[in-house]
């Protein structure tokens, strides 16, 4: 509503104004002005239809676009935790190596901690790489859908306005 509302209202105002103008012109009993009156009334109806298109359009493009962005905001909020787990594993390895130098733990314990830390690192990097590949595919789809729906919408508006314009081409002007 925030996005489409102003456009819808403006097109409704234009449509209403043209319909009122057409009704005023209907008072002219001369037959030569009837085509113009019909064209103006059609234009008013067209602008009212375009207003409805603006009202309906966000569910086709903007809402899916925003939903996709929100989903990624949620996914991205988990990345600091993944990085923190990785940093914790690296820190644990460093701590164990220091303890081994001091003779507090054995080499086998250090090797075990390194193996677990390497597993954590591999999983973290795999998750990040997977996310990056999926991000490309997802945003390609999100943006393609958004832009295609925008094109379809504007083409529909163009088609309606073009039809209205053709009505004026039927108006005969006597000199």
C-alpha positions in Angstrom: 0.0 0.0 0.0 2.9 2.4 0.8 4.3 1.9 -2.6 1.3 1.6 -4.8 -1.1 3.8 -2.9 0.1 7.2 -4.3 0.1 5.9 -7.9 -3.3 4.4 -7.5 -4.8 7.6 -6.1 -3.3 9.7 -8.8 -4.6 7.5 -11.6 -8.0 7.3 -9.9 -8.0 11.2 -9.8 -7.1 11.5 -13.4 -9.7 8.8 -14.4 -12.4 10.5 -12.3 -11.6 13.9 -13.8 -11.8 12.5 -17.4 -15.0 10.7 -16.6 -16.5 13.9 -15.3 -15.3 15.8 -18.3 -16.9 13.2 -20.6 -20.2 13.5 -18.7 -20.1 17.2 -19.2 -19.4 16.7 -22.9 -22.4 14.4 -23.1 -24.6 17.4 -22.7 -23.6 18.6 -26.2 -26.3 17.2 -28.5 -24.2 17.6 -31.6 -23.4 14.3 -33.3 -19.9 15.4 -34.3 -18.7 15.5 -30.7 -20.0 12.1 -29.7 -16.8 10.3 -30.8 -14.7 12.7 -28.7 -17.0 12.2 -25.7 -16.7 8.4 -26.0 -12.9 8.7 -26.3 -12.7 10.9 -23.2 -15.0 8.5 -21.2 -12.9 5.6 -22.3 -9.7 7.4 -21.2 -11.3 7.9 -17.8 -12.2 4.3 -17.5 -8.7 3.3 -18.7 -7.0 5.4 -16.0 -9.3 3.8 -13.4 -8.2 0.4 -14.7 -4.6 1.4 -14.5 -5.1 2.5 -10.9 -6.3 -1.0 -10.1 -3.2 -2.4 -11.9 -1.1 -0.3 -9.5 -3.0 -1.7 -6.6 -2.5 -5.3 -7.6 1.1 -5.1 -8.9 3.1 -5.3 -5.6 2.0 -8.9 -5.0 3.6 -9.8 -8.4 6.9 -8.1 -8.0 7.7 -6.1 -4.9 6.4 -8.5 -2.2 8.3 -11.5 -3.6 11.4 -9.3 -3.9 11.1 -8.0 -0.3 10.5 -11.6 0.9 13.7 -12.7 -0.8 15.7 -9.9 0.8 14.2 -10.7 4.2 15.1 -14.4 3.9 18.7 -13.4 3.1 18.9 -11.0 6.0 17.9 -13.9 8.3 20.5 -16.2 6.7 23.2 -13.6 7.0 22.5 -13.1 10.7 23.8 -16.6 11.3 27.2 -16.0 9.7 28.8 -14.3 12.8 28.0 -17.4 14.8 29.6 -19.6 12.1 32.7 -17.4 12.1 32.8 -17.4 15.9 32.7 -21.2 16.0 35.6 -21.3 13.5 37.6 -18.7 15.6 36.9 -20.8 18.7 38.3 -23.9 17.1 41.4 -22.1 15.9 41.9 -20.6 19.4 41.6 -24.0 21.0 44.3 -25.4 18.7 46.6 -22.5 19.6 45.9 -23.0 23.3 46.6 -26.7 23.1 49.9 -26.1 21.2 51.0 -23.7 24.0 50.1 -26.3 26.6 52.1 -28.9 24.7 55.1 -26.6 24.7 54.7 -26.3 28.4 54.4 -30.1 28.7 50.9 -30.0 30.1 49.4 -32.2 27.3 50.7 -34.7 24.9 51.3 -34.5 21.2 48.4 -37.0 20.5 45.9 -34.7 22.3 47.1 -31.7 20.2 46.8 -33.8 17.0 43.2 -34.8 18.1 42.3 -31.2 18.7 43.8 -30.1 15.4 41.8 -32.8 13.6 38.6 -31.6 15.2 39.4 -28.0 14.5 40.2 -28.9 10.8 36.8 -30.6 10.6 35.1 -27.5 12.0 37.0 -25.3 9.6 36.1 -27.5 6.7 32.4 -27.5 7.6 32.4 -23.7 8.1 34.1 -23.1 4.7 31.8 -25.6 3.0 28.8 -23.8 4.4 30.1 -20.4 3.3 30.9 -21.7 -0.2 27.5 -23.3 -0.5 25.8 -20.1 0.7 27.7 -18.1 -1.9 26.7 -20.4 -4.8 23.1 -20.5 -3.7 23.1 -16.7 -3.2 24.0 -16.2 -6.9 21.2 -18.6 -8.1 18.6 -17.1 -5.7 19.3 -13.5 -6.5 19.4 -14.2 -10.2 15.9 -15.7 -9.8 14.7 -12.9 -7.5 15.9 -10.2 -9.8 14.7 -11.9 -13.0 11.2 -12.4 -11.6 11.1 -8.8 -10.3 12.2 -7.2 -13.6 10.0 -9.5 -15.7 7.0 -8.6 -13.6 7.8 -4.9 -13.9 8.1 -5.3 -17.7 4.7 -7.2 -17.8 3.1 -4.5 -15.6 4.3 -1.6 -17.7 3.5 -3.3 -20.9 0.0 -3.8 -19.7 -0.3 -0.1 -18.8 1.1 0.8 -22.3 -1.4 -1.5 -24.0 -4.3 0.1 -22.1 -3.1 3.7 -22.9 -2.5 2.8 -26.5 -6.0 1.5 -26.9 -7.3 4.7 -25.4 -5.1 6.7 -27.8 -6.6 4.8 -30.8 -10.0 6.0 -29.8 -8.9 9.6 -30.4 -7.8 8.6 -33.9 -11.4 7.9 -34.7 -12.5 11.4 -33.8 -13.3 13.4 -36.9 -12.4 17.0 -36.9 -14.3 19.2 -39.3 -12.4 22.3 -40.3 
